[in-house]
Each structure stands twice: as C-alpha cells, then as structure tokens.
C-alpha cells in the first residue's frame, strides 16, 4: 500500500499509544480465501492486534461457500502461510486459528458441507458467551449473540428495561443454563467464540 486512509492511520496510532485494541474479523469465502496469506502483514501495518477468521455462512445461496477443491488449496497452501505470519506478528495465539473449517482436510470438507463450523466443540463443552457477551440489535432487542438473533425469542428490549435488568434477569439466566453441553443446536454452526471458550474453560478448570 502506497498510502493509508487517514482513519486507518489514526487507528494504528491510537493502538501504538495503548488507547485502542483492534481485532479484525474476516469471513473466509470463495471470493477471498486465496488472498488471505498476505492479510497478517497488512493488518499488522494498520495497527491491529488480533485476527479472527470466520467461515462463511452462505444462507442465501450466493455461491460463497468453499467447494472441496477450494478447501484443498486453503488447507494445504494458504492456511500454513497465514498461520506462520499471524503467529510471528502476534495476531494468532495458536496455529489452529488459521483453520476455521477444521484442522484436517477431511474435517474441513465435512464441516463446510454441513455448516458445522464449531467442529464438534459444543457437543462436549459449554459456551461462555452468555456470561461475557451480548448483542443488541437495531430495534433494541437483546440476544445472546449474532447467530441467535431471530433464531430465538429476544431476551429483552432495552426500550422497556435497562440492559442491567435484562442481563441479570431470569430469562437471560435461563439461557445461560442451556449453554452446558450440548449447547444450542445453532452453536454447532459458530466458531467465533471458540478460541475464547477454550481459554475460559482452561481458567474454569484451573
């Protein structure tokens, strides 16, 4: 890049001063998977501290999913290079983060075909998102996370209650109780919180 957008430069400067922690979420799709090996260097240059890769959910049938031959290229060529650079630059904590579809080609192909991007994690482990995370949509409705929006009944409405009341209320606590394995069926399609959940489980288990 020969020139930076001013807002990008401002973000990088703020990050260097310790005022801002920048995490970049990138969806891995058929349109961009082959370009991602160079992404860590760009993000590091722009001042980002963390990269999270998210497998595409092609719910509207726009041919965004990776087909087996795309996955083969990503798993064998792109992901190893991406992992090496992201680890070297501190954007990843483990090489596993470069493989949002699964660490082996066989698992990646199966997971991508069925949208099971959690790779079986929530069949045996809890999701801690309801204790550390929430989503408020544009209507003021509160959900556990982006995947549960319009998939479950809202947990509250900030136009009628304070967020604190909703967060500490019986409806939210009832949903937390449902996060023990197996978690909600929709959780099988999510990998956004996997790295955080693994870390929190280690802390919880001592």
C-alpha positions in Angstrom: 0.0 0.0 0.0 1.5 3.3 -1.0 -0.9 5.4 1.0 -3.2 4.9 4.0 -6.7 6.0 4.6 -6.5 8.7 7.4 -8.8 6.8 9.6 -6.7 3.7 9.3 -3.6 5.7 10.3 -5.5 7.1 13.2 -6.4 3.6 14.4 -2.8 2.5 14.1 -1.5 5.5 16.0 -4.1 5.0 18.8 -3.2 1.3 19.0 0.5 2.2 19.4 -0.3 4.5 22.2 -2.3 1.9 24.1 -5.6 3.6 23.7 -7.2 1.1 21.3 -7.1 -2.6 20.8 -8.1 -3.6 17.3 -9.4 -7.0 16.5 -10.2 -7.7 12.9 -12.9 -10.4 12.0 -12.5 -11.7 8.4 -15.0 -14.0 6.7 -13.3 -16.7 4.7 -15.3 -17.2 1.5 -14.8 -18.4 -2.1 -14.2 -14.8 -3.1 -11.2 -14.1 -0.8 -9.7 -17.4 0.5 -6.7 -17.4 -1.9 -5.7 -13.9 -0.8 -5.6 -14.4 3.0 -1.9 -15.4 3.3 -0.9 -11.7 2.9 -3.6 -10.4 5.3 -1.5 -10.6 8.6 1.2 -8.2 7.2 -1.5 -5.7 6.1 -3.3 -5.9 9.5 0.0 -5.5 11.4 0.9 -2.5 9.3 -2.5 -1.0 10.1 -2.1 -1.5 13.9 -4.3 -4.5 14.5 -3.6 -6.8 17.5 -5.7 -9.8 16.7 -7.2 -11.6 13.7 -10.2 -13.9 13.8 -11.2 -15.9 10.8 -14.8 -16.8 10.4 -16.1 -19.4 7.9 -18.7 -18.0 5.5 -22.4 -18.8 6.2 -24.0 -18.8 2.7 -27.6 -18.8 3.9 -28.9 -17.0 0.8 -27.3 -19.3 -1.7 -24.8 -16.9 -3.3 -22.2 -19.5 -4.0 -19.9 -18.1 -1.3 -19.0 -21.5 0.3 -15.7 -23.1 -0.5 -16.0 -26.3 -2.5 -13.7 -29.2 -1.9 -11.0 -28.1 -4.4 -11.1 -24.6 -2.8 -10.7 -26.1 0.6 -7.8 -28.2 -0.5 -5.9 -25.1 -1.7 -6.8 -23.2 1.5 -5.9 -26.0 3.9 -2.6 -27.0 2.2 -1.3 -23.8 0.8 -2.9 -20.7 2.3 -3.5 -21.6 5.9 0.0 -22.7 6.7 1.5 -19.5 5.4 -1.2 -17.4 7.1 -0.6 -19.2 10.4 3.1 -18.6 10.2 2.8 -14.9 9.6 0.0 -14.3 12.0 1.8 -16.1 14.8 5.0 -14.2 14.1 3.2 -10.9 14.3 1.2 -11.8 17.4 -2.2 -11.8 15.6 -2.8 -15.5 16.5 -2.1 -17.4 19.7 -2.1 -20.8 18.1 -1.8 -22.2 14.6 -5.3 -23.7 15.0 -6.8 -20.2 14.4 -5.8 -20.4 10.7 -8.2 -23.3 10.2 -11.7 -22.1 10.8 -13.2 -25.1 8.9 -11.3 -27.7 10.9 -7.6 -28.6 11.2 -7.6 -31.6 8.8 -8.8 -31.5 5.2 -11.3 -34.3 5.9 -12.9 -32.5 8.8 -12.8 -29.2 6.9 -14.7 -30.7 4.0 -17.4 -32.2 6.2 -17.8 -29.1 8.4 -18.0 -26.8 5.4 -20.6 -29.0 3.6 -22.9 -29.0 6.6 -22.0 -25.7 8.2 -20.8 -27.3 11.4 -18.1 -24.8 12.0 -17.7 -25.4 15.7 -16.0 -28.7 14.7 -18.0 -30.6 17.4 -16.7 -28.5 20.3 -20.1 -27.7 21.8 -21.2 -31.3 21.8 -19.0 -31.8 24.8 -18.1 -28.3 26.1 -20.0 -25.2 27.2 -20.2 -21.8 25.5 -19.3 -19.0 27.9 -20.6 -16.3 25.6 -23.8 -15.6 27.6 -21.6 -14.6 30.6 -19.2 -12.3 28.7 -21.0 -11.2 25.5 -24.4 -9.8 24.3 -26.0 -8.5 21.2 -28.4 -5.5 21.0 -29.9 -5.2 17.5 -31.1 -2.0 15.8 -34.6 -2.4 17.3 -33.2 -2.6 20.9 -33.8 -6.3 21.2 -31.3 -8.3 23.2 -29.9 -11.6 22.1 -27.0 -13.9 23.3 -25.0 -13.3 20.1 -25.4 -12.6 16.4 -26.2 -16.2 15.5 -29.2 -16.3 17.9 -30.7 -13.1 16.5 -34.1 -14.0 15.1 -33.4 -17.7 15.9 -34.6 -17.5 19.5 -37.0 -15.2 21.3 -35.4 -11.9 22.4 -34.1 -11.9 25.9 -35.3 -8.4 26.5 -35.9 -5.0 25.0 -33.8 -2.0 26.1 -36.8 0.3 25.3 -38.7 -1.4 28.1 -35.9 -2.4 30.6 -32.4 -1.4 31.4 -29.7 -3.6 30.0 -28.6 -4.4 33.5 -32.1 -5.7 34.4 -32.1 -7.8 31.3 -28.5 -9.1 31.8 -29.3 -10.1 35.4 -32.8 -11.2 34.8 -34.4 -14.7 34.8 -34.7 -15.0 31.0 -31.0 -14.4 30.5 -30.1 -16.8 33.3 -32.4 -19.5 31.9 -30.5 -19.2 28.6 -27.2 -19.5 30.4 -28.3 -22.7 31.9 -28.8 -24.1 28.4 -25.2 -23.5 27.4 -24.0 -26.6 29.2 -23.2 -29.3 26.7 -24.7 -30.0 24.4 -25.3 -26.3 23.7 -28.0 -24.9 21.4 -28.1 -26.6 18.0 -27.2 -23.3 16.3 -24.0 -23.2 18.3 -22.7 -26.0 16.0 -22.5 -23.5 13.2 -20.4 -21.0 15.1 -16.7 -20.7 15.5 -16.4 -17.0 16.5 -16.0 -17.7 20.3 -14.0 -21.0 20.0 -10.6 -19.6 21.0 -12.1 -17.6 23.9 -14.1 -20.6 25.1 -11.1 -22.8 25.1 -9.2 -20.2 27.2 -12.1 -19.7 29.6 -12.6 -23.4 30.0 -8.9 -23.8 31.0 -9.3 -21.0 33.5 -12.5 -22.5 34.8 -10.9 -25.9 35.2 -7.9 -24.4 37.0 
